[in-house]
Amino acid sequence: REKNLSSNTSKMKLAIAAVILGSAAAFSPSTFGVRQSTAIFNEGHIGSGGMADTRIVETLQHEDPRKSISAAPSFEEYLKSRGGAPAPAAPAPAAPAAPAAVPSAAAPGSDGFQYGIYDGQKWDHDAKKAVYDQWDPTAPRSTLNFNPFETFGGNSPDASGIYPGENRYKDPIRGDVSYAIMMAEKADIEAMNANPKAGDAPGAPGRKN
């Protein structure tokens, strides 16, 4: 009787072991139907960050074209397929605009007084330079012949060479003001002072001082 009991116990252990092995096999991952044709699994391309590089894929020719994987085109081939071409050359810079024409002097009024050529117009740095270019220090100073950059009593003249507080002075139409414009004007004036016109000296007929 004891011998039979021992035999039955052994058979039960074998049955339990078979059940356990069968269960483990049932839950093990299956590789059925998996196509391991990519280089990422075959060759183990791992990036510097430890991540697999999924961009490295082998080509695959399948009877169903939808399942085929073709080789990636080179950069040149990609540009050709997109109709790419070298970028056009940058256009040549536009020629600088021609300076504005210097206006003509207005006719004297009924009282015989004649205002400057920029009277009633914008009195900016370009207008002053135009008047300065026409200025003759050796000729008598007038509304048509004066240095627009010459100050008197700490003030600058209007478009007719008249200073604030003097008869017939007109508040000029001033140009735009910015730090960059002020620096450019300062450089121009310093260049003029460094290279004065012939006859430009204190007491000259065409000067206020």
C-alpha positions in Angstrom: 0.0 0.0 0.0 2.8 2.4 0.9 4.5 1.6 -2.5 1.3 2.6 -4.4 1.0 5.8 -2.4 4.6 6.8 -3.2 3.9 6.1 -6.9 0.8 8.2 -6.9 2.7 11.1 -5.3 5.4 11.0 -7.9 2.8 11.0 -10.7 1.1 14.0 -9.1 4.4 16.0 -9.0 5.1 15.2 -12.6 1.6 16.4 -13.6 2.0 19.7 -11.6 5.4 20.3 -13.2 3.9 19.7 -16.7 1.2 22.2 -15.9 3.7 24.8 -14.8 5.9 24.4 -17.8 2.9 24.6 -20.1 1.7 27.8 -18.5 5.1 29.4 -18.8 5.3 28.5 -22.5 1.8 30.0 -23.1 2.9 33.4 -21.6 6.3 33.6 -23.3 6.5 36.2 -26.1 6.1 34.8 -29.6 8.3 35.8 -32.5 6.0 34.4 -35.0 5.4 36.8 -38.0 8.1 39.3 -36.8 10.4 40.5 -39.6 13.7 41.3 -38.1 15.2 42.8 -41.2 16.1 46.3 -39.9 19.7 47.1 -39.1 18.7 48.4 -35.7 18.1 44.8 -34.5 20.6 43.0 -36.6 23.5 45.3 -36.0 22.6 47.1 -32.9 23.0 50.8 -34.0 22.8 52.7 -30.7 23.1 56.5 -30.6 25.3 58.5 -28.2 22.3 59.0 -25.9 21.8 55.2 -25.6 18.7 55.2 -27.8 18.3 53.0 -30.9 18.6 54.8 -34.2 15.4 53.8 -36.0 16.3 55.7 -39.1 18.7 53.0 -40.3 16.4 50.7 -42.2 17.3 48.0 -44.7 15.6 47.9 -48.1 12.9 45.3 -48.6 11.5 44.1 -51.9 8.0 42.6 -51.4 5.6 41.3 -54.0 3.1 43.8 -52.6 4.6 47.2 -53.5 2.9 48.7 -50.5 5.0 46.6 -48.2 8.3 47.3 -50.0 11.0 49.6 -48.4 13.1 51.5 -50.9 16.5 53.0 -50.3 16.5 56.6 -49.1 17.6 59.1 -51.8 20.7 61.2 -51.4 20.4 64.9 -50.7 21.2 65.7 -54.3 18.6 63.3 -55.5 16.1 64.8 -53.2 16.7 68.3 -54.5 16.4 67.1 -58.1 13.1 65.4 -57.3 11.8 68.6 -55.7 13.1 70.7 -58.6 15.6 72.3 -56.4 18.2 74.6 -57.8 21.0 76.8 -56.4 19.6 79.9 -54.7 19.7 82.9 -57.1 22.3 85.6 -56.5 21.4 88.5 -54.3 20.2 91.5 -56.4 22.7 94.3 -56.7 22.1 97.2 -54.3 20.0 100.0 -55.5 21.9 103.1 -56.6 21.7 106.0 -54.1 18.9 108.4 -54.7 19.9 111.6 -56.5 20.1 114.7 -54.3 17.0 116.9 -54.4 17.3 119.9 -56.7 18.1 123.2 -54.9 15.1 125.5 -55.1 15.3 128.8 -56.8 15.1 132.0 -54.8 11.7 133.6 -54.5 11.1 137.0 -55.9 11.4 139.9 -53.4 8.3 141.1 -51.7 6.6 144.4 -52.1 8.9 145.9 -49.5 11.9 144.6 -51.4 12.8 141.9 -48.8 13.8 138.5 -50.2 13.6 135.4 -48.0 16.0 132.4 -48.4 15.6 129.6 -51.0 14.3 127.2 -48.4 11.8 129.6 -46.8 8.5 127.7 -46.1 10.2 124.4 -46.8 11.8 121.7 -44.7 15.0 123.1 -43.1 16.9 119.9 -42.4 20.5 119.0 -42.6 20.4 118.4 -46.4 18.9 121.8 -47.0 21.5 123.5 -44.8 24.3 121.7 -46.7 22.9 122.9 -50.0 22.9 126.5 -48.7 26.4 126.0 -47.3 27.7 124.8 -50.7 26.5 128.1 -52.3 27.8 130.2 -49.5 30.7 132.6 -50.4 32.4 133.9 -47.2 34.1 136.7 -49.2 30.7 138.1 -50.4 28.4 140.2 -48.3 26.1 138.2 -46.0 22.5 138.1 -47.0 19.4 135.9 -46.9 20.8 134.1 -50.0 24.5 134.0 -48.8 25.1 132.8 -45.3 26.5 129.9 -43.4 23.6 128.0 -42.0 25.8 126.2 -39.4 27.1 129.4 -37.9 25.6 130.1 -34.5 25.0 133.5 -33.0 24.3 133.9 -29.3 24.0 130.2 -29.0 21.2 130.0 -31.7 21.1 128.7 -35.2 19.6 130.8 -38.1 16.4 130.1 -39.9 16.2 129.3 -43.7 16.9 133.0 -44.5 19.9 133.4 -42.1 17.9 135.3 -39.5 18.4 134.5 -35.8 15.8 134.2 -33.1 14.9 137.7 -31.7 15.8 139.4 -35.0 13.2 141.0 -37.2 11.5 138.7 -39.8 12.7 135.5 -38.1 10.6 132.5 -38.9 10.5 129.3 -36.9 11.8 126.8 -39.5 10.2 123.5 -40.5 12.7 121.1 -38.9 13.6 117.7 -40.1 13.5 114.4 -38.3 15.6 114.0 -35.2 17.2 110.8 -33.9 20.5 109.9 -32.2 21.8 108.4 -35.5 20.9 111.5 -37.5 22.5 113.8 -34.8 25.7 111.8 -35.0 25.8 111.9 -38.8 25.2 115.7 -38.7 27.9 116.2 -36.1 30.4 114.3 -38.3 29.5 116.5 -41.3 29.9 119.7 -39.3 33.3 118.6 -37.8 34.5 117.8 -41.3 33.4 121.3 -42.5 35.2 123.0 -39.6 38.3 121.0 -40.3 38.3 122.1 -43.9 36.8 125.6 -44.0 36.1 127.4 -47.2 38.6 130.0 -48.5 38.0 133.3 -46.8 36.0 131.8 -43.9 37.5 133.7 -41.0 36.1 135.9 -38.2 35.0 139.2 -39.6 34.7 137.9 -43.2 31.9 139.7 -45.2 29.8 136.5 -45.4 29.9 135.8 -41.7 27.7 136.9 -38.8 30.6 136.9 -36.3 
